[in-house]
Amino acid sequence: MKTKSIWILINVFILFGYAHNAAQAEIKVGIAGPLSGISVNLGEQQEIGAQKAIEHQNDKGGLLGNEIVAISVDDACEPRQAKAVAKQLVSEGVVFVVGHGCSACSLAATPIYEKAGIIMISPASTNPKVTEEGGDNVFRVIGRDDQQGTIAGNYLADHFGNSKIAIIHDGQAYGLGLASFTKRQLNQRGISEFLFDRYTPDQKDYKPLVNKLVQKNIDVLYAGGYLTDIGIILRQAKKELPNLRLFSGDTLVNVEFLFVAGEAGTGTYFTFGPDMRQRPEAQEVAAAIREEDAYEPDGYTLYSYGAVQAWAQAVEQAGSLKPNAVIRALRSGSFDTVIGKIGFDEKGDVTGISTFVWYVFGKEDYSLAK
């Protein structure tokens, strides 16, 4: 009886030890983005891409022999909530975060990750301050708004120099930054906008703003902000200004814009990075997402997938999960991803891929502008 009891205790300790080791074998990765609110489309793309990359990495045996576990959190594109979910991810013990999506959220969360030694790669935050003010742990796989604004300002100057141009923004880090860089480039080309104004996000009625556009008889509108707000503004503005032309930035990269704006959305131009669905190295992954997730991997989806790939390859190159070792690998290495062979410069900005190109909405989808 005594011998039996001893073996029971031994088995208990073995099982406890196995469970403990199994728990240690998990590598926790955070996916932080807007899963609710006006930018939910961005967050959905980000989450699906990152989760699929983690799934595929686990299919190959995980990372350093360990399984990767994804923890998704919703920052709602709100800086205060971004701080809260960043602290949650720290308490969960994540070693890497794919995110945030919105620039203001990345700016709010990066100091928390830096203090905790957590690496962050954003697939969508374009405000220059994200990498310029962030620590060595901060990276992104998308271009910057100073690049995007320069392209937009030049396009408006080249094609609409004699038109009445208005530039609007939502006052947030992304929208204000993009609008300001566009305005700066337009002004440097010797052209002054007729209106530079702020709107309040997440509204249903933008009549006061529309009235300003009508009073100045605006021909061309450049909007810095998020998809839902811009779609509503355009739909309401075109009732009064049927010939109004809209130009905007990367957050419009979703066919949902056409559902929000309705027929008014047709002909809208926006800038975004290269459509990674067209890359040869992305074909297998894109097909898997379509088949297994019933989701079209447009917008930031493959950028998020590529962010996970770059981090995982950096871990493998470093042979360790230690933050300093992985950061050194990220800053010095090159990585084969679905978005191309990429690297990162001294600030953490992506290298190896084009920054922004123009797209235009048709009646059902968007395509590369000619």
TORKOL-4160 file (C-alpha; in steps of 0.2 Angstrom, whole numbers, padded with zeros to 4 digits, m for minus):
370
<pt num="1" X="0000" Y="0000" Z="0000"/>
<pt num="2" X="0014" Y="0011" Z="0004"/>
<pt num="3" X="0023" Y="0007" Z="m0012"/>
<pt num="4" X="0007" Y="0011" Z="m0022"/>
<pt num="5" X="0005" Y="0028" Z="m0013"/>
<pt num="6" X="0023" Y="0032" Z="m0018"/>
<pt num="7" X="0020" Y="0028" Z="m0036"/>
<pt num="8" X="0004" Y="0038" Z="m0036"/>
<pt num="9" X="0014" Y="0053" Z="m0029"/>
<pt num="10" X="0028" Y="0050" Z="m0042"/>
<pt num="11" X="0015" Y="0050" Z="m0056"/>
<pt num="12" X="0007" Y="0066" Z="m0049"/>
<pt num="13" X="0024" Y="0075" Z="m0049"/>
<pt num="14" X="0028" Y="0068" Z="m0067"/>
<pt num="15" X="0011" Y="0075" Z="m0073"/>
<pt num="16" X="0013" Y="0091" Z="m0064"/>
<pt num="17" X="0030" Y="0093" Z="m0072"/>
<pt num="18" X="0024" Y="0089" Z="m0089"/>
<pt num="19" X="0010" Y="0101" Z="m0087"/>
<pt num="20" X="0022" Y="0114" Z="m0081"/>
<pt num="21" X="0034" Y="0111" Z="m0096"/>
<pt num="22" X="0019" Y="0112" Z="m0108"/>
<pt num="23" X="0015" Y="0128" Z="m0101"/>
<pt num="24" X="0032" Y="0134" Z="m0103"/>
<pt num="25" X="0032" Y="0128" Z="m0121"/>
<pt num="26" X="0020" Y="0141" Z="m0127"/>
<pt num="27" X="0026" Y="0157" Z="m0135"/>
<pt num="28" X="0012" Y="0170" Z="m0133"/>
<pt num="29" X="0010" Y="0183" Z="m0147"/>
<pt num="30" X="m0002" Y="0198" Z="m0146"/>
<pt num="31" X="m0013" Y="0204" Z="m0160"/>
<pt num="32" X="m0019" Y="0222" Z="m0156"/>
<pt num="33" X="m0030" Y="0232" Z="m0167"/>
<pt num="34" X="m0048" Y="0239" Z="m0169"/>
<pt num="35" X="m0060" Y="0224" Z="m0168"/>
<pt num="36" X="m0074" Y="0236" Z="m0164"/>
<pt num="37" X="m0078" Y="0255" Z="m0169"/>
<pt num="38" X="m0076" Y="0264" Z="m0185"/>
<pt num="39" X="m0060" Y="0255" Z="m0190"/>
<pt num="40" X="m0066" Y="0238" Z="m0187"/>
<pt num="41" X="m0062" Y="0233" Z="m0205"/>
<pt num="42" X="m0043" Y="0237" Z="m0202"/>
<pt num="43" X="m0043" Y="0226" Z="m0187"/>
<pt num="44" X="m0051" Y="0212" Z="m0195"/>
<pt num="45" X="m0038" Y="0212" Z="m0209"/>
<pt num="46" X="m0025" Y="0213" Z="m0197"/>
<pt num="47" X="m0031" Y="0199" Z="m0186"/>
<pt num="48" X="m0035" Y="0187" Z="m0200"/>
<pt num="49" X="m0017" Y="0189" Z="m0208"/>
<pt num="50" X="m0008" Y="0187" Z="m0191"/>
<pt num="51" X="m0018" Y="0172" Z="m0185"/>
<pt num="52" X="m0015" Y="0163" Z="m0202"/>
<pt num="53" X="0004" Y="0167" Z="m0201"/>
<pt num="54" X="0004" Y="0160" Z="m0183"/>
<pt num="55" X="m0006" Y="0145" Z="m0189"/>
<pt num="56" X="0006" Y="0141" Z="m0203"/>
<pt num="57" X="0021" Y="0143" Z="m0192"/>
<pt num="58" X="0014" Y="0131" Z="m0180"/>
<pt num="59" X="0011" Y="0119" Z="m0194"/>
<pt num="60" X="0029" Y="0119" Z="m0197"/>
<pt num="61" X="0033" Y="0115" Z="m0179"/>
<pt num="62" X="0031" Y="0131" Z="m0171"/>
<pt num="63" X="0046" Y="0142" Z="m0166"/>
<pt num="64" X="0062" Y="0135" Z="m0158"/>
<pt num="65" X="0052" Y="0120" Z="m0155"/>
<pt num="66" X="0038" Y="0129" Z="m0146"/>
<pt num="67" X="0020" Y="0132" Z="m0151"/>
<pt num="68" X="0014" Y="0150" Z="m0154"/>
<pt num="69" X="m0002" Y="0155" Z="m0145"/>
<pt num="70" X="m0011" Y="0171" Z="m0152"/>
<pt num="71" X="m0020" Y="0183" Z="m0140"/>
<pt num="72" X="m0031" Y="0195" Z="m0149"/>
<pt num="73" X="m0036" Y="0212" Z="m0140"/>
<pt num="74" X="m0047" Y="0226" Z="m0146"/>
<pt num="75" X="m0041" Y="0244" Z="m0144"/>
<pt num="76" X="m0056" Y="0251" Z="m0154"/>
<pt num="77" X="m0044" Y="0263" Z="m0162"/>
<pt num="78" X="m0044" Y="0273" Z="m0145"/>
<pt num="79" X="m0028" Y="0278" Z="m0137"/>
<pt num="80" X="m0034" Y="0275" Z="m0119"/>
<pt num="81" X="m0040" Y="0258" Z="m0123"/>
<pt num="82" X="m0024" Y="0254" Z="m0132"/>
<pt num="83" X="m0015" Y="0258" Z="m0116"/>
<pt num="84" X="m0026" Y="0246" Z="m0107"/>
<pt num="85" X="m0025" Y="0232" Z="m0119"/>
<pt num="86" X="m0006" Y="0234" Z="m0120"/>
<pt num="87" X="m0005" Y="0232" Z="m0101"/>
<pt num="88" X="m0016" Y="0217" Z="m0103"/>
<pt num="89" X="m0004" Y="0209" Z="m0115"/>
<pt num="90" X="0011" Y="0213" Z="m0104"/>
<pt num="91" X="0002" Y="0203" Z="m0090"/>
<pt num="92" X="m0002" Y="0189" Z="m0102"/>
<pt num="93" X="0016" Y="0187" Z="m0105"/>
<pt num="94" X="0017" Y="0190" Z="m0123"/>
<pt num="95" X="0034" Y="0192" Z="m0131"/>
<pt num="96" X="0028" Y="0200" Z="m0148"/>
<pt num="97" X="0014" Y="0211" Z="m0153"/>
<pt num="98" X="0007" Y="0213" Z="m0171"/>
<pt num="99" X="0000" Y="0230" Z="m0170"/>
<pt num="100" X="m0007" Y="0242" Z="m0167"/>
<pt num="101" X="m0017" Y="0247" Z="m0182"/>
<pt num="102" X="m0021" Y="0265" Z="m0179"/>
<pt num="103" X="m0007" Y="0276" Z="m0177"/>
<pt num="104" X="m0013" Y="0285" Z="m0161"/>
<pt num="105" X="m0015" Y="0268" Z="m0153"/>
<pt num="106" X="0003" Y="0263" Z="m0158"/>
<pt num="107" X="0010" Y="0279" Z="m0151"/>
<pt num="108" X="0000" Y="0276" Z="m0134"/>
<pt num="109" X="0006" Y="0258" Z="m0132"/>
<pt num="110" X="0024" Y="0258" Z="m0138"/>
<pt num="111" X="0031" Y="0265" Z="m0121"/>
<pt num="112" X="0022" Y="0251" Z="m0112"/>
<pt num="113" X="0029" Y="0238" Z="m0123"/>
<pt num="114" X="0047" Y="0246" Z="m0123"/>
<pt num="115" X="0047" Y="0245" Z="m0104"/>
<pt num="116" X="0041" Y="0227" Z="m0104"/>
<pt num="117" X="0054" Y="0222" Z="m0117"/>
<pt num="118" X="0040" Y="0217" Z="m0130"/>
<pt num="119" X="0044" Y="0219" Z="m0148"/>
<pt num="120" X="0030" Y="0227" Z="m0159"/>
<pt num="121" X="0028" Y="0227" Z="m0178"/>
<pt num="122" X="0014" Y="0237" Z="m0185"/>
<pt num="123" X="0006" Y="0232" Z="m0201"/>
<pt num="124" X="m0004" Y="0248" Z="m0203"/>
<pt num="125" X="0002" Y="0263" Z="m0192"/>
<pt num="126" X="0009" Y="0276" Z="m0204"/>
<pt num="127" X="0012" Y="0291" Z="m0193"/>
<pt num="128" X="0031" Y="0295" Z="m0194"/>
<pt num="129" X="0031" Y="0297" Z="m0175"/>
<pt num="130" X="0028" Y="0279" Z="m0172"/>
<pt num="131" X="0046" Y="0274" Z="m0177"/>
<pt num="132" X="0054" Y="0291" Z="m0174"/>
<pt num="133" X="0048" Y="0292" Z="m0156"/>
<pt num="134" X="0047" Y="0273" Z="m0152"/>
<pt num="135" X="0061" Y="0263" Z="m0145"/>
<pt num="136" X="0072" Y="0250" Z="m0153"/>
<pt num="137" X="0058" Y="0238" Z="m0151"/>
<pt num="138" X="0046" Y="0246" Z="m0163"/>
<pt num="139" X="0045" Y="0242" Z="m0181"/>
<pt num="140" X="0032" Y="0243" Z="m0196"/>
<pt num="141" X="0030" Y="0234" Z="m0213"/>
<pt num="142" X="0020" Y="0249" Z="m0220"/>
<pt num="143" X="0026" Y="0266" Z="m0227"/>
<pt num="144" X="0025" Y="0283" Z="m0218"/>
<pt num="145" X="0013" Y="0297" Z="m0220"/>
<pt num="146" X="0026" Y="0309" Z="m0225"/>
<pt num="147" X="0029" Y="0298" Z="m0240"/>
<pt num="148" X="0010" Y="0296" Z="m0243"/>
<pt num="149" X="0007" Y="0315" Z="m0241"/>
<pt num="150" X="0020" Y="0320" Z="m0253"/>
<pt num="151" X="0013" Y="0308" Z="m0266"/>
<pt num="152" X="m0005" Y="0315" Z="m0263"/>
<pt num="153" X="0001" Y="0333" Z="m0263"/>
<pt num="154" X="0010" Y="0331" Z="m0279"/>
<pt num="155" X="m0004" Y="0322" Z="m0287"/>
<pt num="156" X="m0016" Y="0336" Z="m0283"/>
<pt num="157" X="m0004" Y="0349" Z="m0289"/>
<pt num="158" X="m0001" Y="0341" Z="m0305"/>
<pt num="159" X="m0019" Y="0337" Z="m0309"/>
<pt num="160" X="m0030" Y="0349" Z="m0300"/>
<pt num="161" X="m0019" Y="0365" Z="m0298"/>
<pt num="162" X="m0033" Y="0376" Z="m0304"/>
<pt num="163" X="m0047" Y="0368" Z="m0294"/>
<pt num="164" X="m0054" Y="0373" Z="m0277"/>
<pt num="165" X="m0046" Y="0360" Z="m0265"/>
<pt num="166" X="m0051" Y="0357" Z="m0247"/>
<pt num="167" X="m0041" Y="0346" Z="m0235"/>
<pt num="168" X="m0050" Y="0339" Z="m0220"/>
<pt num="169" X="m0045" Y="0328" Z="m0205"/>
<pt num="170" X="m0052" Y="0320" Z="m0189"/>
<pt num="171" X="m0039" Y="0328" Z="m0178"/>
<pt num="172" X="m0031" Y="0311" Z="m0173"/>
<pt num="173" X="m0013" Y="0306" Z="m0176"/>
<pt num="174" X="m0016" Y="0297" Z="m0192"/>
<pt num="175" X="m0029" Y="0309" Z="m0200"/>
<pt num="176" X="m0021" Y="0325" Z="m0195"/>
<pt num="177" X="m0003" Y="0319" Z="m0199"/>
<pt num="178" X="m0009" Y="0313" Z="m0217"/>
<pt num="179" X="m0018" Y="0329" Z="m0220"/>
<pt num="180" X="m0004" Y="0340" Z="m0214"/>
<pt num="181" X="0009" Y="0332" Z="m0225"/>
<pt num="182" X="m0002" Y="0333" Z="m0240"/>
<pt num="183" X="m0006" Y="0351" Z="m0237"/>
<pt num="184" X="0013" Y="0354" Z="m0234"/>
<pt num="185" X="0017" Y="0347" Z="m0251"/>
<pt num="186" X="0003" Y="0356" Z="m0260"/>
<pt num="187" X="0009" Y="0372" Z="m0253"/>
<pt num="188" X="0027" Y="0369" Z="m0257"/>
<pt num="189" X="0021" Y="0367" Z="m0275"/>
<pt num="190" X="0014" Y="0385" Z="m0274"/>
<pt num="191" X="m0005" Y="0380" Z="m0272"/>
<pt num="192" X="m0015" Y="0385" Z="m0257"/>
<pt num="193" X="m0030" Y="0375" Z="m0252"/>
<pt num="194" X="m0047" Y="0384" Z="m0250"/>
<pt num="195" X="m0051" Y="0375" Z="m0234"/>
<pt num="196" X="m0041" Y="0366" Z="m0221"/>
<pt num="197" X="m0053" Y="0360" Z="m0207"/>
<pt num="198" X="m0056" Y="0347" Z="m0194"/>
<pt num="199" X="m0071" Y="0336" Z="m0192"/>
<pt num="200" X="m0077" Y="0326" Z="m0177"/>
<pt num="201" X="m0076" Y="0307" Z="m0180"/>
<pt num="202" X="m0089" Y="0294" Z="m0177"/>
<pt num="203" X="m0104" Y="0305" Z="m0182"/>
<pt num="204" X="m0120" Y="0302" Z="m0192"/>
<pt num="205" X="m0123" Y="0319" Z="m0199"/>
<pt num="206" X="m0109" Y="0330" Z="m0206"/>
<pt num="207" X="m0120" Y="0344" Z="m0212"/>
<pt num="208" X="m0110" Y="0358" Z="m0204"/>
<pt num="209" X="m0094" Y="0352" Z="m0214"/>
<pt num="210" X="m0104" Y="0349" Z="m0230"/>
<pt num="211" X="m0111" Y="0367" Z="m0228"/>
<pt num="212" X="m0093" Y="0374" Z="m0228"/>
<pt num="213" X="m0088" Y="0364" Z="m0243"/>
<pt num="214" X="m0104" Y="0370" Z="m0252"/>
<pt num="215" X="m0101" Y="0388" Z="m0247"/>
<pt num="216" X="m0083" Y="0388" Z="m0255"/>
<pt num="217" X="m0089" Y="0377" Z="m0270"/>
<pt num="218" X="m0076" Y="0364" Z="m0267"/>
<pt num="219" X="m0071" Y="0354" Z="m0282"/>
<pt num="220" X="m0058" Y="0342" Z="m0274"/>
<pt num="221" X="m0058" Y="0335" Z="m0257"/>
<pt num="222" X="m0043" Y="0327" Z="m0248"/>
<pt num="223" X="m0048" Y="0318" Z="m0232"/>
<pt num="224" X="m0037" Y="0312" Z="m0218"/>
<pt num="225" X="m0046" Y="0300" Z="m0207"/>
<pt num="226" X="m0054" Y="0283" Z="m0207"/>
<pt num="227" X="m0066" Y="0274" Z="m0219"/>
<pt num="228" X="m0083" Y="0275" Z="m0211"/>
<pt num="229" X="m0082" Y="0294" Z="m0207"/>
<pt num="230" X="m0075" Y="0298" Z="m0224"/>
<pt num="231" X="m0088" Y="0287" Z="m0233"/>
<pt num="232" X="m0102" Y="0296" Z="m0224"/>
<pt num="233" X="m0095" Y="0313" Z="m0227"/>
<pt num="234" X="m0093" Y="0309" Z="m0246"/>
<pt num="235" X="m0111" Y="0302" Z="m0247"/>
<pt num="236" X="m0118" Y="0318" Z="m0239"/>
<pt num="237" X="m0107" Y="0330" Z="m0248"/>
<pt num="238" X="m0111" Y="0323" Z="m0265"/>
<pt num="239" X="m0129" Y="0327" Z="m0263"/>
<pt num="240" X="m0125" Y="0345" Z="m0263"/>
<pt num="241" X="m0109" Y="0344" Z="m0274"/>
<pt num="242" X="m0112" Y="0330" Z="m0287"/>
<pt num="243" X="m0096" Y="0333" Z="m0296"/>
<pt num="244" X="m0085" Y="0333" Z="m0280"/>
<pt num="245" X="m0069" Y="0322" Z="m0282"/>
<pt num="246" X="m0062" Y="0313" Z="m0266"/>
<pt num="247" X="m0044" Y="0308" Z="m0263"/>
<pt num="248" X="m0038" Y="0300" Z="m0247"/>
<pt num="249" X="m0026" Y="0288" Z="m0239"/>
<pt num="250" X="m0023" Y="0270" Z="m0235"/>
<pt num="251" X="m0037" Y="0267" Z="m0223"/>
<pt num="252" X="m0049" Y="0266" Z="m0237"/>
<pt num="253" X="m0042" Y="0250" Z="m0243"/>
<pt num="254" X="m0058" Y="0240" Z="m0241"/>
<pt num="255" X="m0073" Y="0237" Z="m0252"/>
<pt num="256" X="m0083" Y="0241" Z="m0237"/>
<pt num="257" X="m0080" Y="0259" Z="m0242"/>
<pt num="258" X="m0093" Y="0257" Z="m0256"/>
<pt num="259" X="m0106" Y="0251" Z="m0244"/>
<pt num="260" X="m0104" Y="0266" Z="m0233"/>
<pt num="261" X="m0102" Y="0279" Z="m0247"/>
<pt num="262" X="m0114" Y="0271" Z="m0259"/>
<pt num="263" X="m0114" Y="0276" Z="m0277"/>
<pt num="264" X="m0104" Y="0292" Z="m0272"/>
<pt num="265" X="m0089" Y="0281" Z="m0268"/>
<pt num="266" X="m0086" Y="0276" Z="m0286"/>
<pt num="267" X="m0071" Y="0286" Z="m0293"/>
<pt num="268" X="m0063" Y="0289" Z="m0276"/>
<pt num="269" X="m0044" Y="0288" Z="m0277"/>
<pt num="270" X="m0033" Y="0283" Z="m0262"/>
<pt num="271" X="m0015" Y="0278" Z="m0259"/>
<pt num="272" X="m0010" Y="0262" Z="m0251"/>
<pt num="273" X="0005" Y="0250" Z="m0253"/>
<pt num="274" X="0007" Y="0238" Z="m0267"/>
<pt num="275" X="m0007" Y="0225" Z="m0268"/>
<pt num="276" X="0002" Y="0210" Z="m0260"/>
<pt num="277" X="m0011" Y="0198" Z="m0267"/>
<pt num="278" X="m0002" Y="0200" Z="m0284"/>
<pt num="279" X="0015" Y="0194" Z="m0278"/>
<pt num="280" X="0020" Y="0176" Z="m0283"/>
<pt num="281" X="0026" Y="0172" Z="m0265"/>
<pt num="282" X="0009" Y="0177" Z="m0258"/>
<pt num="283" X="m0002" Y="0166" Z="m0270"/>
<pt num="284" X="m0002" Y="0151" Z="m0259"/>
<pt num="285" X="m0006" Y="0160" Z="m0243"/>
<pt num="286" X="m0019" Y="0171" Z="m0251"/>
<pt num="287" X="m0028" Y="0155" Z="m0258"/>
<pt num="288" X="m0028" Y="0147" Z="m0241"/>
<pt num="289" X="m0036" Y="0162" Z="m0233"/>
<pt num="290" X="m0049" Y="0163" Z="m0246"/>
<pt num="291" X="m0053" Y="0144" Z="m0244"/>
<pt num="292" X="m0051" Y="0141" Z="m0226"/>
<pt num="293" X="m0057" Y="0158" Z="m0219"/>
<pt num="294" X="m0069" Y="0163" Z="m0233"/>
<pt num="295" X="m0060" Y="0180" Z="m0233"/>
<pt num="296" X="m0053" Y="0191" Z="m0247"/>
<pt num="297" X="m0035" Y="0195" Z="m0240"/>
<pt num="298" X="m0035" Y="0213" Z="m0246"/>
<pt num="299" X="m0028" Y="0228" Z="m0237"/>
<pt num="300" X="m0017" Y="0225" Z="m0222"/>
<pt num="301" X="m0021" Y="0206" Z="m0222"/>
<pt num="302" X="m0005" Y="0200" Z="m0230"/>
<pt num="303" X="0005" Y="0215" Z="m0222"/>
<pt num="304" X="0000" Y="0207" Z="m0205"/>
<pt num="305" X="0005" Y="0190" Z="m0211"/>
<pt num="306" X="0022" Y="0197" Z="m0217"/>
<pt num="307" X="0025" Y="0205" Z="m0200"/>
<pt num="308" X="0023" Y="0188" Z="m0191"/>
<pt num="309" X="0035" Y="0180" Z="m0204"/>
<pt num="310" X="0048" Y="0194" Z="m0201"/>
<pt num="311" X="0048" Y="0192" Z="m0182"/>
<pt num="312" X="0048" Y="0173" Z="m0183"/>
<pt num="313" X="0063" Y="0173" Z="m0195"/>
<pt num="314" X="0072" Y="0185" Z="m0183"/>
<pt num="315" X="0069" Y="0174" Z="m0168"/>
<pt num="316" X="0076" Y="0159" Z="m0178"/>
<pt num="317" X="0091" Y="0169" Z="m0184"/>
<pt num="318" X="0094" Y="0174" Z="m0166"/>
<pt num="319" X="0091" Y="0157" Z="m0159"/>
<pt num="320" X="0083" Y="0165" Z="m0144"/>
<pt num="321" X="0067" Y="0174" Z="m0139"/>
<pt num="322" X="0078" Y="0187" Z="m0129"/>
<pt num="323" X="0072" Y="0204" Z="m0134"/>
<pt num="324" X="0089" Y="0212" Z="m0138"/>
<pt num="325" X="0094" Y="0197" Z="m0148"/>
<pt num="326" X="0078" Y="0197" Z="m0159"/>
<pt num="327" X="0079" Y="0216" Z="m0161"/>
<pt num="328" X="0097" Y="0215" Z="m0167"/>
<pt num="329" X="0092" Y="0201" Z="m0179"/>
<pt num="330" X="0077" Y="0212" Z="m0185"/>
<pt num="331" X="0088" Y="0227" Z="m0188"/>
<pt num="332" X="0102" Y="0218" Z="m0197"/>
<pt num="333" X="0094" Y="0204" Z="m0206"/>
<pt num="334" X="0083" Y="0202" Z="m0222"/>
<pt num="335" X="0067" Y="0191" Z="m0222"/>
<pt num="336" X="0058" Y="0182" Z="m0235"/>
<pt num="337" X="0039" Y="0186" Z="m0233"/>
<pt num="338" X="0023" Y="0186" Z="m0243"/>
<pt num="339" X="0026" Y="0205" Z="m0245"/>
<pt num="340" X="0043" Y="0202" Z="m0252"/>
<pt num="341" X="0061" Y="0202" Z="m0246"/>
<pt num="342" X="0061" Y="0215" Z="m0233"/>
<pt num="343" X="0072" Y="0223" Z="m0219"/>
<pt num="344" X="0071" Y="0237" Z="m0207"/>
<pt num="345" X="0081" Y="0253" Z="m0206"/>
<pt num="346" X="0089" Y="0261" Z="m0190"/>
<pt num="347" X="0072" Y="0268" Z="m0186"/>
<pt num="348" X="0062" Y="0252" Z="m0188"/>
<pt num="349" X="0054" Y="0257" Z="m0205"/>
<pt num="350" X="0052" Y="0244" Z="m0218"/>
<pt num="351" X="0065" Y="0243" Z="m0232"/>
<pt num="352" X="0064" Y="0232" Z="m0248"/>
<pt num="353" X="0046" Y="0237" Z="m0254"/>
<pt num="354" X="0038" Y="0251" Z="m0263"/>
<pt num="355" X="0029" Y="0264" Z="m0252"/>
<pt num="356" X="0012" Y="0270" Z="m0259"/>
<pt num="357" X="0003" Y="0269" Z="m0276"/>
<pt num="358" X="m0014" Y="0275" Z="m0281"/>
<pt num="359" X="m0030" Y="0265" Z="m0282"/>
<pt num="360" X="m0047" Y="0270" Z="m0288"/>
<pt num="361" X="m0064" Y="0263" Z="m0283"/>
<pt num="362" X="m0075" Y="0256" Z="m0297"/>
<pt num="363" X="m0094" Y="0251" Z="m0294"/>
<pt num="364" X="m0089" Y="0235" Z="m0285"/>
<pt num="365" X="m0071" Y="0235" Z="m0280"/>
<pt num="366" X="m0055" Y="0245" Z="m0281"/>
<pt num="367" X="m0040" Y="0243" Z="m0293"/>
<pt num="368" X="m0024" Y="0250" Z="m0297"/>
<pt num="369" X="m0026" Y="0268" Z="m0305"/>
<pt num="370" X="m0020" Y="0270" Z="m0322"/>
